[in-house]
Amino acid sequence: MPIHWGMTERPRPIFSLREDDVEFEDHIDHFVIHLGEAVDALQDAEAANDQDLLDDLSTSMATEAAEAGYPDLDKLARRVRRAAQQADKLAIQQSLIELTDLSRRVRLGHRGAA
């Protein structure tokens, strides 16, 4: 179906690359359920202009995203980290916008977070 003026395409859910691995089920559940809180913490650190905290939080998110099977979220979290290390406020803001959107799509794809 074509998208007409004024319409927006629905965001497509993102699924873990490890969703079929029973051993990762609990890890994925925990990660996705707490993802909203993690994004909020990143946004709070950005609002407080706390690059050190942003660096720490984005590093943790990148590691956890990779372990849970979300490589795109891992890449974006690492981009936030690089921007924080360079104190590039515009890059931080843009990366957080993308990360927030992507995390929403991850949550859409997860049965336990809907």
TIVO-2410 file (N, C-alpha, C; in nm, 3 decimals):
# residues 114
REC num residu      c1      c2      c3 atome chaine
REC   1      M   0.084  -0.117   0.000     N      A
REC   1      M   0.000   0.000   0.000    CA      A
REC   1      M   0.089   0.124   0.000     C      A
REC   2      P   0.064   0.215  -0.094     N      A
REC   2      P   0.146   0.337  -0.097    CA      A
REC   2      P   0.114   0.428   0.020     C      A
REC   3      I   0.212   0.506   0.057     N      A
REC   3      I   0.193   0.602   0.165    CA      A
REC   3      I   0.151   0.734   0.102     C      A
REC   4      H   0.037   0.785   0.145     N      A
REC   4      H  -0.016   0.910   0.092    CA      A
REC   4      H   0.023   1.025   0.182     C      A
REC   5      W   0.008   1.146   0.129     N      A
REC   5      W   0.042   1.265   0.205    CA      A
REC   5      W  -0.028   1.262   0.339     C      A
REC   6      G   0.046   1.294   0.443     N      A
REC   6      G  -0.010   1.296   0.578    CA      A
REC   6      G  -0.004   1.162   0.648     C      A
REC   7      M   0.027   1.057   0.573     N      A
REC   7      M   0.038   0.925   0.635    CA      A
REC   7      M   0.185   0.897   0.663     C      A
REC   8      T   0.209   0.820   0.765     N      A
REC   8      T   0.345   0.777   0.793    CA      A
REC   8      T   0.349   0.625   0.794     C      A
REC   9      E   0.461   0.572   0.754     N      A
REC   9      E   0.479   0.428   0.756    CA      A
REC   9      E   0.494   0.381   0.900     C      A
REC  10      R   0.425   0.273   0.933     N      A
REC  10      R   0.439   0.218   1.068    CA      A
REC  10      R   0.579   0.163   1.086     C      A
REC  11      P   0.635   0.189   1.202     N      A
REC  11      P   0.770   0.134   1.225    CA      A
REC  11      P   0.764  -0.018   1.232     C      A
REC  12      R   0.859  -0.081   1.166     N      A
REC  12      R   0.864  -0.227   1.167    CA      A
REC  12      R   0.934  -0.275   1.293     C      A
REC  13      P   0.880  -0.381   1.352     N      A
REC  13      P   0.945  -0.437   1.472    CA      A
REC  13      P   1.082  -0.494   1.438     C      A
REC  14      I   1.168  -0.491   1.537     N      A
REC  14      I   1.301  -0.550   1.526    CA      A
REC  14      I   1.307  -0.667   1.623     C      A
REC  15      F   1.356  -0.778   1.575     N      A
REC  15      F   1.365  -0.899   1.655    CA      A
REC  15      F   1.512  -0.932   1.684     C      A
REC  16      S   1.535  -0.995   1.796     N      A
REC  16      S   1.669  -1.036   1.833    CA      A
REC  16      S   1.719  -1.144   1.737     C      A
REC  17      L   1.845  -1.136   1.703     N      A
REC  17      L   1.906  -1.241   1.622    CA      A
REC  17      L   1.913  -1.373   1.699     C      A
REC  18      R   1.892  -1.365   1.830     N      A
REC  18      R   1.899  -1.484   1.915    CA      A
REC  18      R   1.762  -1.527   1.966     C      A
REC  19      E   1.655  -1.477   1.904     N      A
REC  19      E   1.521  -1.506   1.955    CA      A
REC  19      E   1.486  -1.655   1.953     C      A
REC  20      D   1.549  -1.732   1.868     N      A
REC  20      D   1.520  -1.876   1.861    CA      A
REC  20      D   1.608  -1.959   1.954     C      A
REC  21      D   1.699  -1.894   2.023     N      A
REC  21      D   1.790  -1.963   2.114    CA      A
REC  21      D   1.732  -1.960   2.255     C      A
REC  22      V   1.684  -2.074   2.301     N      A
REC  22      V   1.618  -2.084   2.431    CA      A
REC  22      V   1.708  -2.037   2.545     C      A
REC  23      E   1.837  -2.058   2.532     N      A
REC  23      E   1.931  -2.018   2.637    CA      A
REC  23      E   1.936  -1.867   2.657     C      A
REC  24      F   1.899  -1.790   2.555     N      A
REC  24      F   1.904  -1.644   2.564    CA      A
REC  24      F   1.769  -1.581   2.594     C      A
REC  25      E   1.666  -1.662   2.606     N      A
REC  25      E   1.530  -1.610   2.624    CA      A
REC  25      E   1.519  -1.515   2.744     C      A
REC  26      D   1.566  -1.558   2.860     N      A
REC  26      D   1.557  -1.473   2.979    CA      A
REC  26      D   1.642  -1.347   2.965     C      A
REC  27      H   1.759  -1.362   2.906     N      A
REC  27      H   1.847  -1.247   2.887    CA      A
REC  27      H   1.781  -1.143   2.796     C      A
REC  28      I   1.722  -1.189   2.686     N      A
REC  28      I   1.653  -1.099   2.594    CA      A
REC  28      I   1.535  -1.033   2.663     C      A
REC  29      D   1.455  -1.112   2.735     N      A
REC  29      D   1.341  -1.057   2.809    CA      A
REC  29      D   1.385  -0.944   2.901     C      A
REC  30      H   1.486  -0.970   2.981     N      A
REC  30      H   1.536  -0.871   3.076    CA      A
REC  30      H   1.585  -0.745   3.004     C      A
REC  31      F   1.661  -0.765   2.899     N      A
REC  31      F   1.715  -0.651   2.824    CA      A
REC  31      F   1.603  -0.563   2.768     C      A
REC  32      V   1.507  -0.625   2.700     N      A
REC  32      V   1.402  -0.546   2.634    CA      A
REC  32      V   1.309  -0.481   2.735     C      A
REC  33      I   1.277  -0.551   2.841     N      A
REC  33      I   1.187  -0.496   2.942    CA      A
REC  33      I   1.248  -0.373   3.009     C      A
REC  34      H   1.380  -0.372   3.025     N      A
REC  34      H   1.448  -0.258   3.089    CA      A
REC  34      H   1.503  -0.156   2.990     C      A
REC  35      L   1.477  -0.178   2.862     N      A
REC  35      L   1.530  -0.090   2.759    CA      A
REC  35      L   1.477   0.053   2.771     C      A
REC  36      G   1.350   0.068   2.800     N      A
REC  36      G   1.292   0.202   2.814    CA      A
REC  36      G   1.360   0.282   2.924     C      A
REC  37      E   1.387   0.216   3.036     N      A
REC  37      E   1.456   0.282   3.147    CA      A
REC  37      E   1.598   0.322   3.107     C      A
REC  38      A   1.663   0.235   3.032     N      A
REC  38      A   1.800   0.264   2.988    CA      A
REC  38      A   1.803   0.385   2.894     C      A
REC  39      V   1.706   0.391   2.804     N      A
REC  39      V   1.698   0.505   2.712    CA      A
REC  39      V   1.668   0.633   2.789     C      A
REC  40      D   1.577   0.625   2.885     N      A
REC  40      D   1.547   0.742   2.969    CA      A
REC  40      D   1.672   0.791   3.041     C      A
REC  41      A   1.752   0.699   3.093     N      A
REC  41      A   1.875   0.737   3.164    CA      A
REC  41      A   1.973   0.806   3.070     C      A
REC  42      L   1.983   0.757   2.947     N      A
REC  42      L   2.070   0.822   2.848    CA      A
REC  42      L   2.020   0.964   2.818     C      A
REC  43      Q   1.890   0.978   2.801     N      A
REC  43      Q   1.833   1.110   2.772    CA      A
REC  43      Q   1.854   1.205   2.890     C      A
REC  44      D   1.839   1.154   3.011     N      A
REC  44      D   1.863   1.237   3.130    CA      A
REC  44      D   2.008   1.282   3.138     C      A
REC  45      A   2.101   1.193   3.106     N      A
REC  45      A   2.243   1.228   3.107    CA      A
REC  45      A   2.273   1.334   3.001     C      A
REC  46      E   2.209   1.321   2.886     N      A
REC  46      E   2.227   1.420   2.779    CA      A
REC  46      E   2.172   1.555   2.823     C      A
REC  47      A   2.054   1.555   2.884     N      A
REC  47      A   1.992   1.680   2.931    CA      A
REC  47      A   2.077   1.747   3.039     C      A
REC  48      A   2.144   1.667   3.121     N      A
REC  48      A   2.230   1.720   3.227    CA      A
REC  48      A   2.369   1.756   3.176     C      A
REC  49      N   2.392   1.731   3.046     N      A
REC  49      N   2.521   1.758   2.985    CA      A
REC  49      N   2.634   1.681   3.054     C      A
REC  50      D   2.602   1.558   3.094     N      A
REC  50      D   2.698   1.473   3.166    CA      A
REC  50      D   2.757   1.371   3.068     C      A
REC  51      Q   2.862   1.412   2.997     N      A
REC  51      Q   2.923   1.325   2.896    CA      A
REC  51      Q   2.984   1.199   2.957     C      A
REC  52      D   3.038   1.208   3.078     N      A
REC  52      D   3.097   1.090   3.141    CA      A
REC  52      D   2.991   0.984   3.168     C      A
REC  53      L   2.877   1.026   3.222     N      A
REC  53      L   2.768   0.932   3.248    CA      A
REC  53      L   2.712   0.878   3.117     C      A
REC  54      L   2.699   0.964   3.018     N      A
REC  54      L   2.651   0.922   2.887    CA      A
REC  54      L   2.744   0.817   2.827     C      A
REC  55      D   2.873   0.838   2.842     N      A
REC  55      D   2.974   0.743   2.795    CA      A
REC  55      D   2.954   0.608   2.866     C      A
REC  56      D   2.942   0.611   2.998     N      A
REC  56      D   2.924   0.486   3.075    CA      A
REC  56      D   2.795   0.414   3.038     C      A
REC  57      L   2.685   0.488   3.033     N      A
REC  57      L   2.555   0.427   3.005    CA      A
REC  57      L   2.548   0.371   2.863     C      A
REC  58      S   2.603   0.444   2.768     N      A
REC  58      S   2.598   0.396   2.629    CA      A
REC  58      S   2.690   0.276   2.609     C      A
REC  59      T   2.801   0.272   2.682     N      A
REC  59      T   2.889   0.155   2.676    CA      A
REC  59      T   2.816   0.032   2.728     C      A
REC  60      S   2.747   0.047   2.840     N      A
REC  60      S   2.670  -0.065   2.897    CA      A
REC  60      S   2.561  -0.110   2.801     C      A
REC  61      M   2.490  -0.012   2.743     N      A
REC  61      M   2.383  -0.048   2.650    CA      A
REC  61      M   2.437  -0.122   2.529     C      A
REC  62      A   2.549  -0.076   2.475     N      A
REC  62      A   2.608  -0.141   2.358    CA      A
REC  62      A   2.643  -0.286   2.389     C      A
REC  63      T   2.705  -0.309   2.502     N      A
REC  63      T   2.743  -0.444   2.542    CA      A
REC  63      T   2.620  -0.533   2.558     C      A
REC  64      E   2.521  -0.482   2.629     N      A
REC  64      E   2.399  -0.561   2.653    CA      A
REC  64      E   2.322  -0.585   2.525     C      A
REC  65      A   2.317  -0.486   2.436     N      A
REC  65      A   2.246  -0.503   2.309    CA      A
REC  65      A   2.313  -0.610   2.224     C      A
REC  66      A   2.445  -0.608   2.220     N      A
REC  66      A   2.518  -0.709   2.143    CA      A
REC  66      A   2.492  -0.848   2.198     C      A
REC  67      E   2.497  -0.861   2.331     N      A
REC  67      E   2.474  -0.991   2.394    CA      A
REC  67      E   2.332  -1.042   2.372     C      A
REC  68      A   2.236  -0.949   2.364     N      A
REC  68      A   2.096  -0.988   2.347    CA      A
REC  68      A   2.058  -1.009   2.200     C      A
REC  69      G   2.151  -0.983   2.109     N      A
REC  69      G   2.125  -1.009   1.968    CA      A
REC  69      G   2.065  -0.892   1.891     C      A
REC  70      Y   2.099  -0.770   1.931     N      A
REC  70      Y   2.050  -0.650   1.863    CA      A
REC  70      Y   2.168  -0.568   1.812     C      A
REC  71      P   2.230  -0.609   1.701     N      A
REC  71      P   2.351  -0.541   1.653    CA      A
REC  71      P   2.329  -0.395   1.612     C      A
REC  72      D   2.212  -0.362   1.559     N      A
REC  72      D   2.187  -0.223   1.520    CA      A
REC  72      D   2.180  -0.132   1.641     C      A
REC  73      L   2.120  -0.182   1.748     N      A
REC  73      L   2.113  -0.105   1.872    CA      A
REC  73      L   2.253  -0.091   1.933     C      A
REC  74      D   2.332  -0.196   1.923     N      A
REC  74      D   2.471  -0.192   1.968    CA      A
REC  74      D   2.547  -0.082   1.894     C      A
REC  75      K   2.534  -0.077   1.762     N      A
REC  75      K   2.604   0.024   1.681    CA      A
REC  75      K   2.562   0.165   1.719     C      A
REC  76      L   2.433   0.186   1.738     N      A
REC  76      L   2.386   0.319   1.775    CA      A
REC  76      L   2.434   0.360   1.913     C      A
REC  77      A   2.433   0.268   2.007     N      A
REC  77      A   2.482   0.299   2.141    CA      A
REC  77      A   2.630   0.335   2.136     C      A
REC  78      R   2.706   0.265   2.052     N      A
REC  78      R   2.848   0.299   2.037    CA      A
REC  78      R   2.866   0.435   1.971     C      A
REC  79      R   2.773   0.472   1.882     N      A
REC  79      R   2.778   0.605   1.821    CA      A
REC  79      R   2.753   0.713   1.926     C      A
REC  80      V   2.657   0.688   2.016     N      A
REC  80      V   2.632   0.781   2.126    CA      A
REC  80      V   2.759   0.794   2.210     C      A
REC  81      R   2.823   0.683   2.237     N      A
REC  81      R   2.946   0.684   2.318    CA      A
REC  81      R   3.054   0.769   2.253     C      A
REC  82      R   3.077   0.749   2.123     N      A
REC  82      R   3.180   0.828   2.053    CA      A
REC  82      R   3.147   0.977   2.058     C      A
REC  83      A   3.020   1.009   2.037     N      A
REC  83      A   2.979   1.150   2.041    CA      A
REC  83      A   3.000   1.208   2.180     C      A
REC  84      A   2.971   1.129   2.283     N      A
REC  84      A   2.991   1.176   2.421    CA      A
REC  84      A   3.139   1.197   2.449     C      A
REC  85      Q   3.222   1.107   2.402     N      A
REC  85      Q   3.366   1.120   2.423    CA      A
REC  85      Q   3.423   1.244   2.353     C      A
REC  86      Q   3.361   1.282   2.243     N      A
REC  86      Q   3.405   1.400   2.169    CA      A
REC  86      Q   3.330   1.526   2.213     C      A
REC  87      A   3.237   1.510   2.307     N      A
REC  87      A   3.154   1.621   2.355    CA      A
REC  87      A   3.083   1.692   2.239     C      A
REC  88      D   3.039   1.613   2.142     N      A
REC  88      D   2.970   1.665   2.023    CA      A
REC  88      D   2.820   1.663   2.051     C      A
REC  89      K   2.769   1.774   2.099     N      A
REC  89      K   2.630   1.780   2.144    CA      A
REC  89      K   2.530   1.750   2.033     C      A
REC  90      L   2.555   1.800   1.913     N      A
REC  90      L   2.464   1.773   1.802    CA      A
REC  90      L   2.463   1.624   1.767     C      A
REC  91      A   2.580   1.564   1.761     N      A
REC  91      A   2.588   1.420   1.731    CA      A
REC  91      A   2.524   1.338   1.842     C      A
REC  92      I   2.541   1.380   1.967     N      A
REC  92      I   2.477   1.311   2.078    CA      A
REC  92      I   2.326   1.315   2.060     C      A
REC  93      Q   2.274   1.435   2.034     N      A
REC  93      Q   2.130   1.451   2.020    CA      A
REC  93      Q   2.075   1.368   1.905     C      A
REC  94      Q   2.139   1.376   1.789     N      A
REC  94      Q   2.092   1.301   1.672    CA      A
REC  94      Q   2.099   1.150   1.697     C      A
REC  95      S   2.207   1.105   1.758     N      A
REC  95      S   2.222   0.962   1.786    CA      A
REC  95      S   2.118   0.914   1.886     C      A
REC  96      L   2.088   0.996   1.986     N      A
REC  96      L   1.986   0.957   2.084    CA      A
REC  96      L   1.847   0.952   2.022     C      A
REC  97      I   1.819   1.040   1.928     N      A
REC  97      I   1.690   1.035   1.858    CA      A
REC  97      I   1.678   0.903   1.783     C      A
REC  98      E   1.782   0.867   1.711     N      A
REC  98      E   1.782   0.740   1.637    CA      A
REC  98      E   1.774   0.620   1.731     C      A
REC  99      L   1.848   0.626   1.840     N      A
REC  99      L   1.849   0.517   1.936    CA      A
REC  99      L   1.711   0.501   2.001     C      A
REC 100      T   1.645   0.612   2.031     N      A
REC 100      T   1.512   0.607   2.090    CA      A
REC 100      T   1.413   0.541   1.993     C      A
REC 101      D   1.420   0.579   1.866     N      A
REC 101      D   1.333   0.520   1.765    CA      A
REC 101      D   1.360   0.371   1.750     C      A
REC 102      L   1.486   0.335   1.743     N      A
REC 102      L   1.522   0.195   1.726    CA      A
REC 102      L   1.481   0.112   1.847     C      A
REC 103      S   1.496   0.168   1.966     N      A
REC 103      S   1.457   0.093   2.087    CA      A
REC 103      S   1.306   0.070   2.089     C      A
REC 104      R   1.231   0.165   2.037     N      A
REC 104      R   1.085   0.146   2.027    CA      A
REC 104      R   1.053   0.028   1.935     C      A
REC 105      R   1.125   0.019   1.825     N      A
REC 105      R   1.103  -0.091   1.731    CA      A
REC 105      R   1.145  -0.225   1.792     C      A
REC 106      V   1.251  -0.224   1.873     N      A
REC 106      V   1.292  -0.346   1.943    CA      A
REC 106      V   1.181  -0.390   2.038     C      A
REC 107      R   1.124  -0.296   2.109     N      A
REC 107      R   1.016  -0.328   2.202    CA      A
REC 107      R   0.893  -0.380   2.128     C      A
REC 108      L   0.865  -0.325   2.010     N      A
REC 108      L   0.753  -0.374   1.930    CA      A
REC 108      L   0.772  -0.520   1.889     C      A
REC 109      G   0.897  -0.558   1.869     N      A
REC 109      G   0.927  -0.694   1.825    CA      A
REC 109      G   0.936  -0.796   1.936     C      A
REC 110      H   0.924  -0.750   2.059     N      A
REC 110      H   0.942  -0.841   2.171    CA      A
REC 110      H   0.808  -0.873   2.236     C      A
REC 111      R   0.776  -0.998   2.243     N      A
REC 111      R   0.646  -1.040   2.294    CA      A
REC 111      R   0.621  -1.000   2.440     C      A
REC 112      G   0.726  -0.990   2.520     N      A
REC 112      G   0.707  -0.961   2.661    CA      A
REC 112      G   0.696  -0.814   2.694     C      A
REC 113      A   0.724  -0.727   2.597     N      A
REC 113      A   0.724  -0.583   2.626    CA      A
REC 113      A   0.604  -0.511   2.568     C      A
REC 114      A   0.521  -0.580   2.496     N      A
REC 114      A   0.407  -0.514   2.430    CA      A
REC 114      A   0.301  -0.473   2.529     C      A
***
